[in-house]
Amino acid sequence: MGNNEFKLTKLALALGVTLSLSGCLSDDDKNDTVPEPPVPTVDVPVADTPEDLTFYVSGNVVQKSTGNPIAATIMFYQDGAPSENVVDIDGNAITSITTEDGSFTFNLASSDVSTLKMIVSSDEFISKTSILDFSEVDSSEPFEAFVQLTKLDTTVTSASGTGTTTSGQLAEELTVSADADSSSASVAIGTDVVLQDADGNAIADGDISLSVVTADVDAASGKAKAIDLIPDGLNESSTTTVQVPVSMMNIEMKAGDSKVKNFSSPISLTASLPATVNGQAISEGDSLSVMSYNEDTGEWATEDSVTVDADGNATVSTNHLSGWPFLWSFPACTAVPTFALGGYPGSVPLIIDIDTPQDWELAEALYQYNVQHNEDSI
């Protein structure tokens, strides 16, 4: 539990699939039409691959809204540090892969690796962390990884601003606000704050840029949702509590090619919240938990909780930048979802987006279906 990655069966992929649910899941699944993904093209390991490296991973990176493959860089992490357990199919140690056509393959140097984080990035796309679970791997078949990236285009809401610094401090206060249809995200940085790099050093004098990206939780058709901006692992640390996003903002500040990561004193991040989320009203006095995501390591950290004010806003003070979801906390679902699979021959492979807080409950149900019907998972 706690990992929202799941595997579909060969049966489900071979057939067109319809999915009906009951239990804790909402019956408003907000399904949008998903384009047909590309047929994976992978390099099969050659015959002289070392004997102890018989298992390998093949994958594809595609644009979420179109399904088209995209060039990307994939970095591998374990416990917040670059993994030392990833090798190419010839057994050579690697820490990253650059793919021009979206396809990639790699292997594991150790059978003790149960999970692996991939940080996937591409120009003009929002970076994503994908968690691969190898706990039930069949070494006779490749493990397939499918990563969808959201493009920084008209489907998301973004805003940017610029300024200049001397001795690491802004010449003028800088405020940037990205306004979606029913919510917004803003950042305010004063002139008394020293901008710092990841090591805590003041940035060099010169121009800086600040960008904010957000999306509505209940976004209109054709628009990216807040959940599209949230990397994997948000609920990884708890099996009893579910964190449901009511707002999400990705923030990046750069001085030239260097990222501004820290501040000598706190800056303000404010989320203007929608009136309702998943049919539940957001009210003055509601308490929200806040987490931050480090896109350089793929790690989540718990921040101070915040309270919704009379204007429907929530503000957190921080001395560092990252991705920031504002969250409602709920007990994890205990009811068992039920579902039905069906379809027609020749239909395309299935991609399911689930915007409810119990993603892993459905994953467990799909897994039990595999077990009961003796299907190989892929």
C-alpha positions as CSV (number, residue, x, y, z in Angstrom):
1,M,0.0,0.0,0.0
2,G,1.1,3.6,-0.5
3,N,2.6,3.2,-3.9
4,N,0.2,4.3,-6.7
5,E,2.1,2.5,-9.5
6,F,0.1,-0.5,-10.8
7,K,0.4,-3.1,-13.5
8,L,-2.3,-4.1,-16.0
9,T,-2.7,-7.6,-17.3
10,K,-2.0,-8.8,-20.8
11,L,-5.7,-9.6,-20.9
12,A,-6.6,-6.0,-20.1
13,L,-4.2,-4.7,-22.7
14,A,-5.4,-7.1,-25.4
15,L,-9.0,-6.1,-25.0
16,G,-10.7,-2.8,-24.9
17,V,-11.5,-2.2,-21.2
18,T,-14.4,-0.7,-19.5
19,L,-14.1,0.0,-15.8
20,S,-16.8,0.3,-13.2
21,L,-16.1,0.9,-9.5
22,S,-17.9,0.8,-6.2
23,G,-16.6,1.3,-2.6
24,C,-14.8,4.4,-1.5
25,L,-14.1,5.7,-5.0
26,S,-16.1,8.6,-6.4
27,D,-18.3,7.7,-9.3
28,D,-17.2,10.9,-11.1
29,D,-14.1,9.5,-12.7
30,K,-13.6,12.5,-15.0
31,N,-12.4,10.2,-17.8
32,D,-11.1,12.1,-20.8
33,T,-10.3,10.6,-24.1
34,V,-6.7,9.4,-24.1
35,P,-4.9,9.1,-27.4
36,E,-3.4,5.8,-28.5
37,P,0.1,5.5,-27.1
38,P,3.0,4.5,-29.3
39,V,4.0,0.9,-29.8
40,P,7.0,0.5,-27.5
41,T,10.3,0.0,-29.4
42,V,13.0,-1.5,-27.1
43,D,16.5,-2.9,-27.5
44,V,16.4,-6.6,-26.4
45,P,19.4,-7.6,-24.4
46,V,22.1,-9.3,-26.5
47,A,23.1,-12.8,-25.9
48,D,26.3,-12.0,-24.1
49,T,24.4,-10.1,-21.3
50,P,25.9,-11.4,-18.0
51,E,24.0,-14.4,-16.5
52,D,23.1,-12.6,-13.3
53,L,21.5,-9.7,-15.3
54,T,18.7,-11.7,-17.0
55,F,16.0,-9.2,-15.8
56,Y,15.7,-5.9,-17.6
57,V,13.4,-2.9,-17.8
58,S,12.0,-1.4,-21.0
59,G,10.1,1.8,-21.1
60,N,8.7,4.8,-23.1
61,V,8.3,8.5,-22.3
62,V,5.4,10.2,-24.0
63,Q,3.5,13.5,-24.0
64,K,0.4,13.0,-21.8
65,S,-2.1,14.9,-24.0
66,T,-1.1,13.3,-27.3
67,G,0.6,10.0,-26.5
68,N,3.5,11.0,-28.8
69,P,7.0,9.9,-27.8
70,I,9.4,12.6,-26.6
71,A,13.1,13.1,-26.0
72,A,13.9,12.9,-22.3
73,T,16.5,12.3,-19.7
74,I,15.9,9.7,-17.0
75,M,17.9,9.7,-13.7
76,F,17.8,6.9,-11.2
77,Y,17.6,7.4,-7.4
78,Q,17.4,5.4,-4.2
79,D,17.0,6.9,-0.7
80,G,17.5,10.4,-2.0
81,A,20.8,9.7,-3.8
82,P,21.8,8.5,-7.2
83,S,21.3,4.7,-7.5
84,E,24.4,2.5,-7.7
85,N,22.3,-0.4,-8.8
86,V,21.4,0.5,-12.4
87,V,23.3,-0.8,-15.4
88,D,22.9,-0.9,-19.1
89,I,22.0,-4.2,-20.8
90,D,25.7,-4.9,-21.2
91,G,26.2,-4.6,-17.4
92,N,27.9,-1.2,-17.4
93,A,27.0,1.0,-14.4
94,I,24.9,4.1,-15.3
95,T,23.2,6.8,-13.4
96,S,21.1,8.3,-16.2
97,I,19.8,7.7,-19.7
98,T,19.1,10.2,-22.5
99,T,16.6,9.1,-25.1
100,E,15.9,10.9,-28.3
101,D,12.8,8.8,-29.3
102,G,11.3,8.3,-25.8
103,S,12.3,4.6,-25.5
104,F,14.8,3.3,-23.0
105,T,16.1,0.1,-21.5
106,F,18.2,-0.7,-18.4
107,N,19.0,-3.5,-16.0
108,L,19.5,-3.9,-12.3
109,A,22.9,-4.9,-10.8
110,S,21.3,-6.3,-7.7
111,S,18.3,-8.5,-7.1
112,D,17.8,-6.8,-3.8
113,V,16.3,-3.6,-5.4
114,S,12.6,-3.6,-4.5
115,T,11.8,0.0,-5.7
116,L,13.6,2.5,-7.9
117,K,12.8,6.2,-8.5
118,M,13.1,7.6,-12.0
119,I,13.2,11.4,-12.3
120,V,12.2,12.0,-15.9
121,S,12.7,15.5,-17.5
122,S,12.4,17.0,-20.9
123,D,12.6,20.5,-22.3
124,E,9.2,22.4,-22.1
125,F,7.7,19.6,-20.0
126,I,7.1,19.3,-16.3
127,S,9.5,16.8,-14.7
128,K,8.0,13.7,-13.2
129,T,9.1,11.2,-10.6
130,S,8.0,7.6,-11.4
131,I,8.4,4.9,-8.8
132,L,9.0,1.4,-10.2
133,D,8.1,-1.5,-7.9
134,F,10.1,-4.7,-8.5
135,S,8.7,-6.7,-5.6
136,E,6.9,-9.2,-7.8
137,V,9.0,-9.2,-10.9
138,D,9.0,-12.2,-13.3
139,S,12.6,-12.3,-14.5
140,S,11.6,-14.2,-17.7
141,E,9.9,-11.1,-19.1
142,P,10.9,-7.4,-19.3
143,F,9.4,-5.0,-16.8
144,E,7.6,-2.3,-18.7
145,A,7.7,1.4,-17.6
146,F,5.4,4.0,-19.2
147,V,5.9,7.6,-18.2
148,Q,3.6,10.5,-19.3
149,L,4.9,14.1,-19.1
150,T,2.7,17.2,-19.1
151,K,3.8,19.9,-21.5
152,L,4.1,23.5,-20.4
153,D,1.5,24.7,-22.9
154,T,-2.0,26.1,-22.9
155,T,-3.3,23.1,-20.9
156,V,-1.5,24.4,-17.8
157,T,-1.6,27.8,-16.1
158,S,1.8,29.5,-15.8
159,A,3.2,32.9,-15.1
160,S,6.7,34.4,-14.9
161,G,8.6,37.4,-13.7
162,T,12.2,38.8,-13.8
163,G,14.4,40.9,-11.6
164,T,18.0,41.8,-10.9
165,T,20.1,41.1,-7.9
166,T,23.1,42.6,-6.1
167,S,24.9,40.6,-3.4
168,G,22.1,38.1,-3.8
169,Q,19.3,40.5,-3.0
170,L,16.6,41.8,-5.3
171,A,16.6,45.4,-6.4
172,E,12.7,45.4,-6.2
173,E,10.2,43.1,-4.6
174,L,9.1,40.3,-7.0
175,T,5.6,38.8,-7.0
176,V,4.4,36.3,-9.5
177,S,0.8,34.9,-9.6
178,A,-0.5,32.2,-11.9
179,D,-4.3,32.4,-12.1
180,A,-6.2,29.2,-13.2
181,D,-10.0,29.1,-13.7
182,S,-11.0,28.5,-10.0
183,S,-7.7,28.8,-8.2
184,S,-4.3,30.6,-8.3
185,A,-0.8,30.3,-7.0
186,S,1.5,33.2,-6.1
187,V,5.0,33.8,-4.8
188,A,6.3,36.9,-3.1
189,I,10.0,37.6,-2.5
190,G,11.1,40.8,-0.7
191,T,14.3,42.9,-1.1
192,D,15.7,41.9,2.3
193,V,16.0,38.2,1.3
194,V,19.3,36.8,0.1
195,L,18.8,34.4,-2.8
196,Q,21.0,31.2,-2.4
197,D,21.9,28.2,-4.5
198,A,21.5,24.6,-3.3
199,D,24.6,24.9,-1.1
200,G,23.5,28.0,0.6
201,N,25.8,30.4,-1.3
202,A,24.5,33.8,-2.4
203,I,23.8,33.9,-6.1
204,A,26.0,36.1,-8.4
205,D,24.9,39.6,-9.4
206,G,22.7,39.7,-12.4
207,D,19.3,38.9,-13.9
208,I,17.0,36.3,-12.3
209,S,13.7,34.7,-13.5
210,L,10.8,33.2,-11.5
211,S,8.1,30.9,-12.9
212,V,5.0,29.5,-11.3
213,V,2.9,26.7,-12.8
214,T,-0.5,25.6,-11.4
215,A,-3.7,23.8,-12.5
216,D,-7.2,23.4,-11.1
217,V,-8.0,20.3,-9.1
218,D,-11.3,19.9,-11.0
219,A,-10.0,21.2,-14.3
220,A,-12.1,21.6,-17.4
221,S,-11.9,19.0,-20.2
222,G,-8.7,19.6,-22.2
223,K,-6.9,21.2,-19.3
224,A,-4.2,19.7,-17.1
225,K,-5.4,18.8,-13.6
226,A,-3.4,19.6,-10.4
227,I,-2.8,15.8,-10.1
228,D,-0.9,16.0,-13.4
229,L,1.7,18.2,-11.7
230,I,2.2,16.0,-8.7
231,P,5.1,13.5,-8.8
232,D,4.7,9.9,-7.5
233,G,5.3,9.1,-3.9
234,L,3.1,11.8,-2.2
235,N,1.2,9.1,-0.1
236,E,4.1,6.6,0.0
237,S,4.9,7.1,3.7
238,S,1.5,6.2,5.2
239,T,-1.0,3.4,4.9
240,T,-3.6,5.0,7.2
241,T,-3.8,8.5,5.8
242,V,-4.5,9.8,2.4
243,Q,-3.3,13.2,1.3
244,V,-5.8,14.8,-1.2
245,P,-4.5,17.8,-3.1
246,V,-6.6,21.0,-3.1
247,S,-3.9,23.1,-4.8
248,M,-0.6,22.4,-6.5
249,M,2.2,24.8,-7.6
250,N,5.5,24.1,-9.2
251,I,8.0,27.0,-8.7
252,E,11.4,27.5,-10.4
253,M,13.8,30.4,-9.9
254,K,17.0,30.7,-11.9
255,A,20.0,33.0,-12.0
256,G,21.3,32.3,-15.5
257,D,21.6,28.5,-15.7
258,S,21.8,28.0,-11.9
259,K,18.7,27.3,-9.8
260,V,17.9,29.5,-6.8
261,K,16.9,26.9,-4.1
262,N,17.2,28.6,-0.7
263,F,16.6,31.9,1.0
264,S,18.2,33.6,4.0
265,S,14.7,34.3,5.4
266,P,11.3,33.0,4.6
267,I,9.3,34.0,1.5
268,S,5.5,33.6,1.1
269,L,3.6,31.1,-1.1
270,T,-0.1,31.7,-1.3
271,A,-2.7,29.4,-2.8
272,S,-6.1,30.9,-3.7
273,L,-8.3,27.8,-3.3
274,P,-11.4,26.7,-5.2
275,A,-14.8,26.8,-3.4
276,T,-15.1,23.0,-3.6
277,V,-12.9,20.1,-4.3
278,N,-14.4,16.8,-5.4
279,G,-17.8,18.1,-4.3
280,Q,-16.6,19.1,-0.8
281,A,-16.6,22.7,0.2
282,I,-13.4,24.5,1.4
283,S,-14.2,26.7,4.3
284,E,-12.6,29.3,6.5
285,G,-10.6,27.7,9.3
286,D,-10.0,24.4,7.5
287,S,-6.6,23.0,8.2
288,L,-4.4,21.9,5.3
289,S,-1.2,20.0,5.5
290,V,1.6,21.1,3.2
291,M,4.4,19.0,1.6
292,S,7.3,20.0,-0.6
293,Y,8.9,18.0,-3.4
294,N,12.6,18.2,-4.3
295,E,12.8,17.7,-8.0
296,D,16.5,17.1,-7.8
297,T,16.3,14.0,-5.6
298,G,12.7,12.9,-5.9
299,E,12.1,13.2,-2.2
300,W,9.0,14.6,-0.3
301,A,9.2,16.5,2.9
302,T,6.4,17.5,5.4
303,E,6.1,21.2,6.0
304,D,4.0,23.3,8.5
305,S,0.3,23.0,8.2
306,V,-1.8,26.1,7.2
307,T,-5.3,27.4,7.8
308,V,-7.7,28.6,5.2
309,D,-8.5,32.3,5.7
310,A,-11.8,34.2,5.2
311,D,-10.9,34.9,1.6
312,G,-10.3,31.3,0.7
313,N,-6.5,31.6,0.7
314,A,-3.8,29.6,2.4
315,T,-0.3,30.9,2.8
316,V,2.9,29.1,3.8
317,S,6.3,30.6,4.6
318,T,9.4,28.8,3.4
319,N,13.1,29.2,3.0
320,H,13.4,26.9,0.0
321,L,11.8,26.2,-3.4
322,S,10.3,23.1,-4.9
323,G,6.9,21.7,-5.9
324,W,4.2,22.5,-3.3
325,P,0.8,20.7,-2.9
326,F,-1.7,22.0,-0.3
327,L,-3.5,18.9,1.0
328,W,-6.5,17.6,2.9
329,S,-5.8,14.6,5.1
330,F,-8.3,11.7,5.1
331,P,-8.3,8.2,6.6
332,A,-7.4,5.6,4.0
333,C,-10.3,3.8,2.4
334,T,-11.2,0.4,4.0
335,A,-14.0,-0.6,1.6
336,V,-13.0,-3.0,-1.2
337,P,-13.7,-1.6,-4.6
338,T,-15.4,-3.8,-7.2
339,F,-14.9,-3.4,-10.9
340,A,-15.7,-5.1,-14.3
341,L,-13.5,-5.5,-17.3
342,G,-14.8,-5.9,-20.8
343,G,-14.1,-4.7,-24.3
344,Y,-13.7,-5.7,-27.9
345,P,-11.0,-7.4,-29.9
346,G,-8.4,-5.2,-31.6
347,S,-8.8,-2.2,-29.2
348,V,-5.8,-0.1,-28.2
349,P,-3.8,-0.5,-25.0
350,L,-5.4,0.9,-22.0
351,I,-4.3,4.0,-20.0
352,I,-6.4,4.9,-16.9
353,D,-6.1,8.2,-15.1
354,I,-7.7,8.1,-11.6
355,D,-8.1,11.4,-9.8
356,T,-9.4,10.0,-6.5
357,P,-7.5,9.6,-3.3
358,Q,-7.6,5.8,-3.2
359,D,-5.5,5.0,-6.3
360,W,-3.7,2.2,-4.5
361,E,-6.9,0.6,-3.4
362,L,-7.8,0.1,-7.1
363,A,-4.2,-1.1,-7.7
364,E,-4.8,-3.8,-5.1
365,A,-8.1,-4.8,-6.7
366,L,-6.4,-5.1,-10.1
367,Y,-3.6,-7.2,-8.6
368,Q,-6.1,-9.5,-7.0
369,Y,-7.8,-9.9,-10.4
370,N,-4.5,-11.0,-11.9
371,V,-4.1,-13.6,-9.1
372,Q,-7.6,-14.9,-9.4
373,H,-7.5,-15.2,-13.2
374,N,-3.9,-16.5,-13.5
375,E,-2.9,-13.6,-15.7
376,D,0.7,-12.5,-16.1
377,S,1.1,-8.8,-15.1
378,I,3.2,-6.5,-17.2
